[in-house]
Amino acid sequence: MNKARTALASARILLEAGDTDGATNRAYYAMFDAAIAALAWADPDIGHDPPRTHGGLIARFGRRLVQTGVLSAAYGRAFNRVQELRLTADYLAAPVTSEKAAWAIGEAENFVAAIALAQSGPSPPTG
């Protein structure tokens, strides 16, 4: 979770500096790092079979934390949408707008906070 919080701080700084693509990238990686931490908490066996792709991580996050009711489906949707926006930021010529970058940061902040809150409660159901 420390990496997630650091990525969020970087996203805010980059947005303030006008680097909307960099801010979007860091917002996504805040979510990525928080999802890794959430899966490690919810699925201790993840170390034996870690996701190999971003899509694999998002899918496992959805199966293990959203479909089981540990987290709201809104977080799974946000993770997908911010990942799509990150692809635009990283691979397309036109920059992400400041409004979309700010939205991505807000979604990442909510995502990281929700995971931190979930981890402070009881362990999720196994399976």
Stockholm file with secondary structure:
# STOCKHOLM 1.0

chainA/1-127         MNKARTALASARILLEAGDTDGATNRAYYAMFDAAIAALAWADPDIGHDPPRTHGGLIARFGRRLVQTGVLSAAYGRAFNRVQELRLTADYLAAPVTSEKAAWAIGEAENFVAAIALAQSGPSPPTG
#=GR chainA/1-127 SS CHHHHHHHHHHHHHHHTTCHHHHHHHHHHHHHHHHHHHHHHHCGGGGGSCCCSHHHHHHHHIIIIITTTSSCHHHHHHHHHHHHHHHHHHHCSSCCCHHHHHHHHHHHHHHHHHHHHHHHSSCCCCC
#=GC SS_cons         CHHHHHHHHHHHHHHHTTCHHHHHHHHHHHHHHHHHHHHHHHCGGGGGSCCCSHHHHHHHHIIIIITTTSSCHHHHHHHHHHHHHHHHHHHCSSCCCHHHHHHHHHHHHHHHHHHHHHHHSSCCCCC
//
